[in-house]
């Protein structure tokens, strides 16, 4: 990986050689979050010619931190960018949807997992593991199966049953931990350290962010004139990764002006929003650990129900660097946006994805987003991941007799 200059602690700035850090953060201070991969951008420029059309994230392989040799692929990336004229009329701003629901396991997590599992296999690991609220679990299990690796998943006991089915179908062992995501994360961290499993949890591996930054590459190619990119935030890694991809394209001269980021959190889990708005105030200060995660979150958007996000600092830095903003939305707005997107554009997304749509609505109402802007909303996961929550806001199926004449008029 001659194009990788170093792995850097984003909190204290200490640098590590890639071979020194492996897939985890070397113990050096109490800094939080995964290391950041720093590139030799001259080498990247020499290595990469943009494809005319992206069909797979590995089309960006020259920009990714992997060695020569086979990669692990299920065909993630190359997702569609949809115009949404009816939704745009309703929200009074031009909205385009980056539809990540078509990725192999149904979410944007596949981008990061493809790179992280490739790195794990190249490093000779036999067992991979992560803590997850659901989407990363399914993604890691699917890619581990593809790579021929054993997989151990730690999830909060409250995970929707549908999300617990998918990784088990891929052959992973799924362990439901009493408590919230934070308890699952700590259990995963300790067990992996004791047993030598490769911990690919968000906030541990530096390589998942690098794979997910291909989302930013694609947005730069598909919507170079976008004013904002809107991403729901749980752990904060997806927003940070998308921004890094956009900024990298700008640095490489492939994008004239990177758009601003808009991060959206649910009212039951607002750690990143709170930290960002605190730091944004004059005289505001940064806290590396905004919460200890002892309070469980409370939101229907389970994928972003994270009260102790390990990538909070990375997300806040991305918001600040892009000149962006953050908003908070209530569950009623999230579920309403989920139905609105389905009824106006025929898209079925999970509640976390709908939070981004609700965030645009909120941002328009508060003047954060102007009517003449173009915003790209990242739909991070499929509604089929949690159909039960979607059904909770819908009318019951109407039963009718077998008699044809008994069919209602409407």
Buried (B, 14 or more C-beta within 10 A) or exposed (E): BEBBBBBBBBBEEBEBEBEEBBBBBEEEEEBBBBBBBEBBBEBBBEEBEBEEEBEBBBBBBEBBBBEEEEBBBBBBBBBEBBEBEBBBEBBBBBBBBBBBBBBBBBBBBBBBBBBBBBBBBBEEBEBBBBBBBBBBBBBBBBBBBBBEBBBBBBBBEBBBEBBBEBBBEBEBBBBBBEBBBBBBBBBBBEBBEEEEBBBBBBBBBBBBBBBBBBBBBBBBBBBBEBBBBBBBBBBBBBBBBBBBBBBBBBBBEBBEEBBBBBBBBBBBBBBBBBBBBBBEEEEEEBEBBBBEBEEBBEBBBBBBBBBBBBBBBBBBBBBEBBEBBBBBBBBEBBBBBBEBBBEBBEBBBBBBBBBBBBBBBBBBEEEBBEEEBBBBBBBBBBBBBBBEBBEEBEEEEEEEEEEEEEEEEE
